[in-house]
Every structure is written in structure tokens, then in C-alpha cells.
Amino acid sequence: MTASKRTLSLGAFLMATGHHIAAWRHPDVPADGGLDFQQYKRLAQIAEAACFDALFFADSAAAPDAPIASRMARSDHFEPLTLLSALAAVTERIGLIATVTTSYNEPFHVARKFASLDHLSGGRAGWNLVTSDAAAEALNFNRSEHLGHAERYARAREFHEVVSGLWDSWEDDAFVRDKASGQYYDPAKLHVLDHHGDHFQVRGPLNVARSPQGRPVVVQAGSSETGRELAAQTAEVVFTAQTSLAAARDFYSDLKGRLGKYGRSADALKIMPGVFIVLGDSQSQAQEKFEQFQALVEPAVGVALLSRMLGNFDLSGYPLDGPLPDLPLTDSGQRSRQLLLTELAGKENLSLAQLGRRIAGGRGHYSLIGTPAQVADELQAWFEQGGADGFNVLVPHLPGGLEDVATLLVPELQRRGLFRTEYSGRTLREHLGLARPANRFASI
Amino acid sequence: MTASKRTLSLGAFLMATGHHIAAWRHPDVPADGGLDFQQYKRLAQIAEAACFDALFFADSAAAPDAPIASRMARSDHFEPLTLLSALAAVTERIGLIATVTTSYNEPFHVARKFASLDHLSGGRAGWNLVTSDAAAEALNFNRSEHLGHAERYARAREFHEVVSGLWDSWEDDAFVRDKASGQYYDPAKLHVLDHHGDHFQVRGPLNVARSPQGRPVVVQAGSSETGRELAAQTAEVVFTAQTSLAAARDFYSDLKGRLGKYGRSADALKIMPGVFIVLGDSQSQAQEKFEQFQALVEPAVGVALLSRMLGNFDLSGYPLDGPLPDLPLTDSGQRSRQLLLTELAGKENLSLAQLGRRIAGGRGHYSLIGTPAQVADELQAWFEQGGADGFNVLVPHLPGGLEDVATLLVPELQRRGLFRTEYSGRTLREHLGLARPANRFASI
């Protein structure tokens, strides 16, 4: 592997007991993993030993409490920023990406917490910027329903503008801390944001010095037209669900093609599709492993997961052995997923219960079930044929699924020269190959 | 020391480079301590080795940026919840108390983050509930001025009601996680808050299981009439500034006397005055140490600190060698501090510059400068004569000042049987002698 060879990035998508909806019921899985810090510490250390670029945490600011929720492991888990801050203290190199919604937060707090995490971790923080489309979240924040799609994105765009502006409150060398003269900072290197917009009035400055990465890495996952535009303008990593190489290539070239109009190079944004991975010594052994989880899926639980993925469309009144009903074309950010699932149900002629079980593992993400070589072949094809810059790895169960990826798949990728064998950088930006941004206010 | 003997509690109030306004200029002090995680890790470990009950972090959601602020070490520091989460991972026993304002936050986020920290730390989280009276904070949160005193407190009271209700969303044994039957939680042990109030509409439930302490410890620091009533109703620890034993006893008996009408025993709330401590082998050596810091105080910096303590009353137009001007009796929460400082200036006949320097160390807290035995005598008197249940210890500089307290004062208190020699409990509640609250919704 030569120094200049392009290598792929890997994120470890961690979710309580694992990505498979029935993982918590498996005998190898600690069912209380969602609130066990020692478990997360082990996971972080496994991923770091395997040189992953980052840990990635999804989030929701609401606990499901419909009757069926009592049969799913989704109602109790750590808040991602507190968890990642704790993990920062017990890791050295791996990036730390947390999801925080722009819909029910204040940009000053968000800018500050990620800047603080970036300092705590020596430059390893990433913010997955999302908008909230779940009614359950709205109800926890003084609203009777969530904002519409357009308004959510307008707010998100302005939110990003404020947060990134606050991150540039201080030039990198603003804090001189000169004991002799008594000058702590250079006032010429302080920039008060004084933002006045449609959604926010924020004066600043931030009460955190500019952070090691300049700005924490901004991650996004929106796939709608509006979401792609926001990503092209502001994102540095995009996490996406693509179910074939052809679709992944379309998405990749579409999104990269949008960067130019914002004055950004194609390299300034990395595209990382989610891949659900189950490994075995043989394909049949891998499949058998997967079936152990599938056998634990109750039909109503599968359908509840489906309902959630369809933007909380209530499916409880429909017969389990009947077809997926016609769905309203909502303005929801889940619309692209609705289309994907409707297509899948039609193509494979699946009943509601079958469709629920079909997505119980990968949740709409591309599934790779096979030997390390087989899985590596697929990842390599996507990576080399214009479908991906890297992958966000989803595993059925934790810690076992991650251990499999770390010990079986990563060495295979390393043998092929596709993945690092040790960290060459210190910061998440360095791992991802993203430039450190200059302070927009600094004179040259 | 018998098992039943009442012992005192100690909190370590940590602030970047130390409590003395000029600490950062001292040769022994790392001037960049406010954003150095390794420094905080050392501090936490020093305090834990000395068996302190808790670390305590003040907070403000704004960076001062007036010209004089460039000569003070106040504009760059960690956000407390991210910092304490990281410290949770590198400590075992010590409590972790962070200040978070009720004025510019959402109760769902606050409930969730502290519950998350409580799980992360095995039951060591504490929330210092404050209201914001700084205009600079308002300007970072879409407001042109901060809320009035009465409205702030009404919001704070309701905020507490929502947060503590969310902490009781789940009964302690709600999560059964029964792999065989597929039941993850018992729906009968889930309680949806469904709060509808003047300031907040919050449905719940919280997406975190009930935490190890049942509820994180609630700390407050208000001294006004309204603040005392809120504390009597809701606080479990009160941090206060008292400048004589007589005043401390008045405050102590007043506050403890208010608990009964809320159905609370006097033991349910611990009162911990702040004490600024400088230690030496002799009184003159301690005084000399203190003078090293005093000599580094620029007059305008002292006056700026004074201005801040007076509720940001602008003193920059007044002559440094003139008297403290008459202050408007504002509705500010700083009012009790205004009275205290006006009294002090009058009694000692101090000019503005002299008053600024006078408070540059303890910032209005009781100052004890002397040998370990002398300081212990004072603490013992306050503790035994009805002035305090413990102390929040402020030191001029970090890490040196904390090391002095840990190695010189704590052993003296231990010799007298006034302080633990090892932790007997695991949680902050256990350290403080506070009962674990029952879930309000649980049937018996």
C-alpha cells in the first residue's frame, strides 16, 4: 500500500444491544447494554484497536411507549453527548460522532457542547446534524406536532450557520495568556457573531476557545432534495441508506456534483453508506447466525419497527398477513425510505409481517451476510466503483457483531490495502482526510 | 470516630485556573487550565483521593467580551456536563455536580443528560439548578434581556417539577428484559408525565431508565426570599456565601426551618457555605502566599469582577480611587451580594479599586487564610455550632491550592473525626447522607 493510495473510512454505528431489533433476546447479548457504560467502553476500545475512523450514535429525544414498545429494546439508553464525553476519556484516537437535532435545541448550547467535546478529546468530535420528524419528540418540547419539512430544513440551515459561526468566535491564536503583561486574549482575534436571522438571534461569542479541529466535523443523513442541498452546502460526511451499488453510485455522483456550486471540492464531503454486516466462516454459517436473530423477531415487533421507519405511520390496524397498505406521500424526511420499502414489499411480494422481519436486521440498509472475503469484495466494489468513500458499519448484536468485524473483516480489508493498519492522524478530520477549516473571520 | 458521629461534607469548587481572579498569572499555575482535560483529571483524582463528596462546577452560557475581559481568564472553559461525563470515566466514587440554568434550557434535555450522567457514573450526578440573571446570556438565546426575578423563579420551579417528574418516568424495576418471553419492560411500571403548565408542555416519558440515585441530587444557591422557598421545597444541597458564623447560623436555621411546611425533615437538605482557603505552615506564610496573588490583581480587573458580582452593574465610569457608588436595588438574584459588598466597603472604608482587590480571591465567600489547624478550627466551629453541614471549598489556584487542602487540611479534619478517611458509599447521595427518593408514581 503506497502512501498515496486512497483508503476507505469505517464508522461503528453503535446502538444499545445491536442493530437487529431482536438482538437483546439473543443469549450472547447483554440485554441491558443500552445503559451499561462498561459495555460501551469495551465497544469503543474494540473499534479503536481496529482503527475505525469513528463511533457513531443515532439519537431520538423521546421514548416509545405504545404497548408494543414494551417488547423492544428502545426506551432506555444513554444520551449520546454525555456518553461520548465519557468515552473520550478512555480512548485516544477514535472519532466520536453524536446525533443532535436542530429542531428542539439552541445553537449556542450545541456549538458549545461539541466544541467542549472537541477539546476534551483532542480533536475527535463530530456532530450528526438532523431534523426531527417524530411527533413524539415534539410533545416533549412544548409543541403539539413537529415542524413541517421545509420549516425544519430552513431552521436547520440557519442553525448550522450560527453554530459554525460560533465555532469561529476566536481565532486559533486568540488566547495568548501572557502572564507578564496580564493579557489573556488578544481582542483583535475575538469575533462577535451577532447573528440576526429568521429563527435565531445569537450574539456570541462562544465561551470556548477555537477547538483542535477548528470546527468539529459536520455529519448529515438527509436524502431528500432539500437534505441533499443542505449536505452539499454544509456537510463533511454523509451517512446514507443505499440498497444497491447502482443506487449508491447515483447518490454519490448526484451529491458530489452539487458541491461545486457552493465552492467546495468533491473531496470536502465523504459519503458513507450504512452496511449491515453478518460474518461467518462460510456463507451458510453467516446465514445461520443471522437466522438466529430472525427467529427471535415477533411479528408485531417487526411491524412496529416498520411503522417507525415509515415515519411513524400507524400500521397496528392492518392484518399481519396482509400487504403493506398504500402510504400517504408525506412531506416527511422518511419519504425516501417509504419508497424503498414499498418497492421491496412489491418486488418480493411480502406480507406486512414478512416485510417487518425482512428489515429487522439492517433496517433498510444494505445487508451483507457472508465470509469476510465476500463482504470485503462488496465493500471494495462500492468503494472503487464510485459508490462510497467508506461505510458506517451496522452489526446485528453487540459486542459480538463488532468483534467479528474487527477481527475478521478489518484484517481482510487491511490485507487488500483498503484500510489503515494504524492511525496516522490524531483528529477525526485527519482520519477522514478532511482539511482543517480556516477561521472565516481571520485576516490572512 | 464512631459510626454514628455526624461528619461534614466537602465539595471541590473547580474553576479553570483557580478562584483567585489573578491565579492564571501566577508562575505555578498552568494558564490554559480551563481547557486542559488532563489538568481536570488530575484535580478530580486529587479530590477523590482525599474523599471529597463532590466536584462542583459553576457555569455561564456567555463569554465576557468587554475590553477588560481580555485581561481575565474567564472566556474559555469546558461546558460542565461534557467535562463531568469525561471525568466520570476516570473516577470511581466522587460526586459530579454541574450547574445548568433553567432559564435557557428545555427540561427534557436537562432531565435526560443528568440521568445519563447518573447511569454513566454509577450514581454520582448532581444538578446545580440556577436561574440566569446575566444579560449576556439572554442575548445568546433569542432574547434582548433576561427574564425578571419572579418570572425566572416561576419558570425554575416548574422546570424542577418537570425534570423530577421525568426522572420518575420508570419505576426502578420497570425494565425486566426477559429474553424468553420477549418482554423488555413492564408497561404497568411506566408513567407518562403529561405535564401541562404555564411554561412547559412535556409529555414524556424520559428515554432513560430510572437512575442509580433514583434522582440525581438537586443543588441550589439562591439566597433571596424566593430562592430560599424554592430551595426549601426542592433542593437537597444549598451552596451559599456567608461571611460570619452568626450570619451562617441565621441562614442555616432560617432555611432548615422552612422545610417542615413542605413535609421535609431538616436532614433532607444539606447546607454548604463556600469557603475560600489558603494554607501555610504558619499564618504569616499563608498570608504571604495569598499576597502573591493579590499583587497580580490589576485594579481594573478587580473592579470588573466586582461589577460582575453586583449583577453586571457597570462600574467602568467611576474613579478607581473613589467610593462604591450607590447601587440601584435591582430585582436581581445578586441583590444579597450587593448588600454584602456595600456593607464591606463601608465597614472597611474601601475605594472601588480596594474593594475589587478585597474580593479578588474569595469573591464574597468567607476567607480562611492560615494553618491547617486554624482553618480546621473555624470549619469545626461552623459545623458544630449550627452554621453548616459541610463546605464547598474554593482555592486560589489550581492545582496547587487543591493539593494543599487535600494534603494538609483534610488529614487535620480526619484526625478530629470530622471527615471520612474512606468512602463508605458508592453514590453522591450516600456520601451526603441523603435518602434515595421513592418513585412518586410507584404503588407500594
Chai-1 contact restraints between the chains, C-beta under 6 A:
chainA,res_idxA,chainB,res_idxB,connection_type,confidence,min_distance_angstrom,max_distance_angstrom,comment,restraint_id
A,R25,B,K179,contact,1.0,0.0,6.0,A-B,restraint_1
A,A31,B,R177,contact,1.0,0.0,6.0,A-B,restraint_2
A,L35,B,H119,contact,1.0,0.0,6.0,A-B,restraint_3
A,L35,B,A209,contact,1.0,0.0,6.0,A-B,restraint_4
A,F37,B,L120,contact,1.0,0.0,6.0,A-B,restraint_5
A,A63,B,P205,contact,1.0,0.0,6.0,A-B,restraint_6
A,A63,B,N207,contact,1.0,0.0,6.0,A-B,restraint_7
A,D65,B,L190,contact,1.0,0.0,6.0,A-B,restraint_8
A,D65,B,P205,contact,1.0,0.0,6.0,A-B,restraint_9
A,S70,B,Y184,contact,1.0,0.0,6.0,A-B,restraint_10
A,S70,B,Y185,contact,1.0,0.0,6.0,A-B,restraint_11
A,S70,B,P187,contact,1.0,0.0,6.0,A-B,restraint_12
A,R71,B,G182,contact,1.0,0.0,6.0,A-B,restraint_13
A,R71,B,Y184,contact,1.0,0.0,6.0,A-B,restraint_14
A,A73,B,Y184,contact,1.0,0.0,6.0,A-B,restraint_15
A,S75,B,N207,contact,1.0,0.0,6.0,A-B,restraint_16
A,D76,B,F175,contact,1.0,0.0,6.0,A-B,restraint_17
A,D76,B,V208,contact,1.0,0.0,6.0,A-B,restraint_18
A,D76,B,A209,contact,1.0,0.0,6.0,A-B,restraint_19
A,F78,B,S116,contact,1.0,0.0,6.0,A-B,restraint_20
A,E79,B,R112,contact,1.0,0.0,6.0,A-B,restraint_21
A,E79,B,K113,contact,1.0,0.0,6.0,A-B,restraint_22
A,E79,B,S116,contact,1.0,0.0,6.0,A-B,restraint_23
A,T82,B,S85,contact,1.0,0.0,6.0,A-B,restraint_24
A,T82,B,K113,contact,1.0,0.0,6.0,A-B,restraint_25
A,T82,B,S116,contact,1.0,0.0,6.0,A-B,restraint_26
A,T82,B,L117,contact,1.0,0.0,6.0,A-B,restraint_27
A,S85,B,T82,contact,1.0,0.0,6.0,A-B,restraint_28
A,S85,B,S85,contact,1.0,0.0,6.0,A-B,restraint_29
A,S85,B,A86,contact,1.0,0.0,6.0,A-B,restraint_30
A,A86,B,S85,contact,1.0,0.0,6.0,A-B,restraint_31
A,A86,B,A86,contact,1.0,0.0,6.0,A-B,restraint_32
A,A86,B,A88,contact,1.0,0.0,6.0,A-B,restraint_33
A,A86,B,A89,contact,1.0,0.0,6.0,A-B,restraint_34
A,A86,B,L120,contact,1.0,0.0,6.0,A-B,restraint_35
A,A88,B,A86,contact,1.0,0.0,6.0,A-B,restraint_36
A,A89,B,A86,contact,1.0,0.0,6.0,A-B,restraint_37
A,A89,B,A89,contact,1.0,0.0,6.0,A-B,restraint_38
A,A89,B,V90,contact,1.0,0.0,6.0,A-B,restraint_39
A,V90,B,A89,contact,1.0,0.0,6.0,A-B,restraint_40
A,E106,B,F141,contact,1.0,0.0,6.0,A-B,restraint_41
A,F108,B,N140,contact,1.0,0.0,6.0,A-B,restraint_42
A,R112,B,E79,contact,1.0,0.0,6.0,A-B,restraint_43
A,K113,B,E79,contact,1.0,0.0,6.0,A-B,restraint_44
A,K113,B,T82,contact,1.0,0.0,6.0,A-B,restraint_45
A,S116,B,F78,contact,1.0,0.0,6.0,A-B,restraint_46
A,S116,B,E79,contact,1.0,0.0,6.0,A-B,restraint_47
A,S116,B,T82,contact,1.0,0.0,6.0,A-B,restraint_48
A,L117,B,T82,contact,1.0,0.0,6.0,A-B,restraint_49
A,H119,B,L35,contact,1.0,0.0,6.0,A-B,restraint_50
A,L120,B,F37,contact,1.0,0.0,6.0,A-B,restraint_51
A,L120,B,A86,contact,1.0,0.0,6.0,A-B,restraint_52
A,L139,B,R203,contact,1.0,0.0,6.0,A-B,restraint_53
A,N140,B,F108,contact,1.0,0.0,6.0,A-B,restraint_54
A,N140,B,V202,contact,1.0,0.0,6.0,A-B,restraint_55
A,N140,B,R203,contact,1.0,0.0,6.0,A-B,restraint_56
A,F141,B,E106,contact,1.0,0.0,6.0,A-B,restraint_57
A,N142,B,Q201,contact,1.0,0.0,6.0,A-B,restraint_58
A,F175,B,D76,contact,1.0,0.0,6.0,A-B,restraint_59
A,R177,B,A31,contact,1.0,0.0,6.0,A-B,restraint_60
A,K179,B,R25,contact,1.0,0.0,6.0,A-B,restraint_61
A,G182,B,R71,contact,1.0,0.0,6.0,A-B,restraint_62
A,G182,B,E298,contact,1.0,0.0,6.0,A-B,restraint_63
A,Y184,B,S70,contact,1.0,0.0,6.0,A-B,restraint_64
A,Y184,B,R71,contact,1.0,0.0,6.0,A-B,restraint_65
A,Y184,B,A73,contact,1.0,0.0,6.0,A-B,restraint_66
A,Y185,B,S70,contact,1.0,0.0,6.0,A-B,restraint_67
A,P187,B,S70,contact,1.0,0.0,6.0,A-B,restraint_68
A,L190,B,D65,contact,1.0,0.0,6.0,A-B,restraint_69
A,Q201,B,N142,contact,1.0,0.0,6.0,A-B,restraint_70
A,V202,B,N140,contact,1.0,0.0,6.0,A-B,restraint_71
A,R203,B,L139,contact,1.0,0.0,6.0,A-B,restraint_72
A,R203,B,N140,contact,1.0,0.0,6.0,A-B,restraint_73
A,P205,B,A63,contact,1.0,0.0,6.0,A-B,restraint_74
A,P205,B,D65,contact,1.0,0.0,6.0,A-B,restraint_75
A,N207,B,A63,contact,1.0,0.0,6.0,A-B,restraint_76
A,N207,B,S75,contact,1.0,0.0,6.0,A-B,restraint_77
A,V208,B,D76,contact,1.0,0.0,6.0,A-B,restraint_78
A,A209,B,L35,contact,1.0,0.0,6.0,A-B,restraint_79
A,A209,B,D76,contact,1.0,0.0,6.0,A-B,restraint_80
A,E298,B,G182,contact,1.0,0.0,6.0,A-B,restraint_81
